[in-house]
Amino acid sequence: MPPSLRHIRFQSPTRGPRGHHPGVFGLANALAGEGRLSPEEWTIWRASNDWYDAHFPNPAAVDPTVYDPAVNPGAAAWFLPTAAEALARVAPYLRILRDHGVPCVRLESADPGRIVYADAYQVVAVGPAGHGST
């Protein structure tokens, strides 16, 4: 990857109860799981999750150990900068989080850490850059 291209991650700026920085999907899924989404937000969240499920590989389905804290402590997913459509589809999650006062920051790194999984859209890395999980 050329040095000007950087991996991109959206995550909580603070550590969660398990000691990592939850990613954008985990944050939105938590709101949904807690029943905090309005019917409109739930429809947007569900449609967004369905799109990712249909078009985006789930690293844990490919390799069940990828997020195992004993095997890959602190593993975090990062979008490849070339994953334009997948990146564009993060916006509805960010709006939902913003509307609920849930902070989420965008990180960029040319070196997200030791790569433990990679596909055409993302990498999962263990290392100092992410300090998180999905």
Kinemage of the C-alpha trace (Angstrom):
@kinemage 1
@onewidth
@group {chain A} dominant
@subgroup {mainchain}
@vectorlist {calphas} color= white
{ca met a 1} P 0.000 0.000 0.000
{ca pro a 2} L 1.439 3.420 -0.924
{ca pro a 3} L 2.471 5.436 2.144
{ca ser a 4} L -0.152 8.117 1.457
{ca leu a 5} L -2.970 5.581 1.886
{ca arg a 6} L -3.981 5.007 5.469
{ca his a 7} L -6.208 2.420 7.124
{ca ile a 8} L -9.345 3.913 8.687
{ca arg a 9} L -11.120 2.961 11.895
{ca phe a 10} L -14.102 4.424 13.739
{ca gln a 11} L -14.141 3.745 17.476
{ca ser a 12} L -15.038 5.027 20.905
{ca pro a 13} L -12.430 7.443 22.265
{ca thr a 14} L -12.657 5.682 25.637
{ca arg a 15} L -12.125 2.096 26.671
{ca gly a 16} L -15.161 -0.053 27.311
{ca pro a 17} L -15.724 -2.449 30.214
{ca arg a 18} L -13.564 -5.132 28.547
{ca gly a 19} L -10.605 -2.752 28.292
{ca his a 20} L -10.739 -1.991 24.566
{ca his a 21} L -12.118 0.817 22.407
{ca pro a 22} L -15.354 -0.508 20.859
{ca gly a 23} L -15.714 0.065 17.128
{ca val a 24} L -18.532 1.849 15.339
{ca phe a 25} L -20.510 -1.335 14.693
{ca gly a 26} L -20.205 -2.507 18.285
{ca leu a 27} L -21.314 0.895 19.567
{ca ala a 28} L -24.380 0.997 17.311
{ca asn a 29} L -25.226 -2.639 18.003
{ca ala a 30} L -25.103 -1.910 21.737
{ca leu a 31} L -27.666 0.879 21.343
{ca ala a 32} L -29.915 -1.450 19.367
{ca gly a 33} L -29.450 -4.276 21.863
{ca glu a 34} L -30.366 -1.938 24.714
{ca gly a 35} L -33.586 -0.964 22.900
{ca arg a 36} L -32.514 2.682 22.649
{ca leu a 37} L -33.134 3.178 18.922
{ca ser a 38} L -36.284 4.849 17.623
{ca pro a 39} L -38.261 2.812 15.068
{ca glu a 40} L -36.702 4.898 12.251
{ca glu a 41} L -33.190 4.462 13.645
{ca trp a 42} L -33.752 0.737 14.107
{ca thr a 43} L -34.820 0.427 10.444
{ca ile a 44} L -31.695 2.299 9.291
{ca trp a 45} L -29.442 0.281 11.628
{ca arg a 46} L -30.983 -3.037 10.548
{ca ala a 47} L -30.753 -2.189 6.820
{ca ser a 48} L -27.142 -1.078 7.278
{ca asn a 49} L -26.204 -4.247 9.146
{ca asp a 50} L -27.966 -6.338 6.501
{ca trp a 51} L -25.950 -4.616 3.751
{ca tyr a 52} L -22.646 -5.265 5.522
{ca asp a 53} L -23.666 -8.877 6.217
{ca ala a 54} L -24.407 -9.397 2.509
{ca his a 55} L -21.457 -7.502 1.012
{ca phe a 56} L -18.673 -7.416 3.558
{ca pro a 57} L -16.754 -10.436 4.893
{ca asn a 58} L -17.069 -11.069 8.623
{ca pro a 59} L -13.523 -11.805 9.824
{ca ala a 60} L -14.801 -13.918 12.732
{ca ala a 61} L -16.755 -16.130 10.314
{ca val a 62} L -13.589 -16.705 8.267
{ca asp a 63} L -11.347 -17.188 11.302
{ca pro a 64} L -13.153 -17.720 14.639
{ca thr a 65} L -9.964 -16.885 16.561
{ca val a 66} L -9.432 -13.462 14.983
{ca tyr a 67} L -11.033 -11.606 17.923
{ca asp a 68} L -10.152 -14.198 20.577
{ca pro a 69} L -8.490 -12.162 23.353
{ca ala a 70} L -6.161 -15.050 24.230
{ca val a 71} L -4.956 -15.401 20.630
{ca asn a 72} L -5.157 -11.800 19.369
{ca pro a 73} L -5.536 -9.471 22.356
{ca gly a 74} L -7.004 -6.110 21.384
{ca ala a 75} L -7.641 -7.091 17.752
{ca ala a 76} L -9.265 -4.210 15.868
{ca ala a 77} L -10.771 -3.995 12.397
{ca trp a 78} L -9.602 -1.243 10.052
{ca phe a 79} L -11.091 -0.352 6.678
{ca leu a 80} L -8.728 -0.281 3.745
{ca pro a 81} L -8.666 3.221 2.232
{ca thr a 82} L -9.820 1.700 -1.075
{ca ala a 83} L -13.069 0.345 0.455
{ca ala a 84} L -15.033 3.416 -0.677
{ca glu a 85} L -18.554 1.975 -0.599
{ca ala a 86} L -18.032 0.275 2.749
{ca leu a 87} L -16.623 3.505 4.189
{ca ala a 88} L -19.503 5.573 2.807
{ca arg a 89} L -22.001 3.283 4.501
{ca val a 90} L -20.590 4.094 7.948
{ca ala a 91} L -22.341 7.497 7.893
{ca pro a 92} L -25.760 6.250 9.133
{ca tyr a 93} L -24.093 4.590 12.130
{ca leu a 94} L -22.232 7.799 12.932
{ca arg a 95} L -25.480 9.808 12.759
{ca ile a 96} L -27.215 7.388 15.129
{ca leu a 97} L -24.311 7.518 17.575
{ca arg a 98} L -24.180 11.327 17.409
{ca asp a 99} L -27.936 11.588 17.990
{ca his a 100} L -27.544 9.446 21.129
{ca gly a 101} L -24.525 11.348 22.416
{ca val a 102} L -22.187 8.382 21.907
{ca pro a 103} L -18.718 9.647 20.973
{ca cys a 104} L -17.017 8.006 18.021
{ca val a 105} L -13.726 9.133 16.502
{ca arg a 106} L -12.098 8.457 13.158
{ca leu a 107} L -8.544 7.129 13.293
{ca glu a 108} L -6.140 6.782 10.387
{ca ser a 109} L -2.908 4.839 10.350
{ca ala a 110} L -0.452 3.652 7.742
{ca asp a 111} L 0.506 0.927 10.242
{ca pro a 112} L -2.468 -0.307 12.277
{ca gly a 113} L -0.407 -3.064 13.895
{ca arg a 114} L 0.320 -6.738 13.247
{ca ile a 115} L -2.173 -7.902 10.611
{ca val a 116} L -3.968 -11.098 11.691
{ca tyr a 117} L -6.667 -11.020 8.989
{ca ala a 118} L -7.048 -9.278 5.632
{ca asp a 119} L -9.560 -9.217 2.789
{ca ala a 120} L -10.400 -6.810 -0.033
{ca tyr a 121} L -12.052 -4.304 2.328
{ca gln a 122} L -10.411 -4.491 5.724
{ca val a 123} L -7.681 -5.763 7.964
{ca val a 124} L -7.812 -6.876 11.568
{ca ala a 125} L -4.696 -5.849 13.429
{ca val a 126} L -3.211 -6.313 16.848
{ca gly a 127} L -1.035 -3.505 18.035
{ca pro a 128} L -0.792 -0.010 19.367
{ca ala a 129} L -2.580 1.871 16.573
{ca gly a 130} L -6.096 0.572 17.221
{ca his a 131} L -6.208 -0.229 20.905
{ca gly a 132} L -9.675 -1.607 20.237
{ca ser a 133} L -12.047 -4.169 18.904
{ca thr a 134} L -15.051 -4.135 16.604
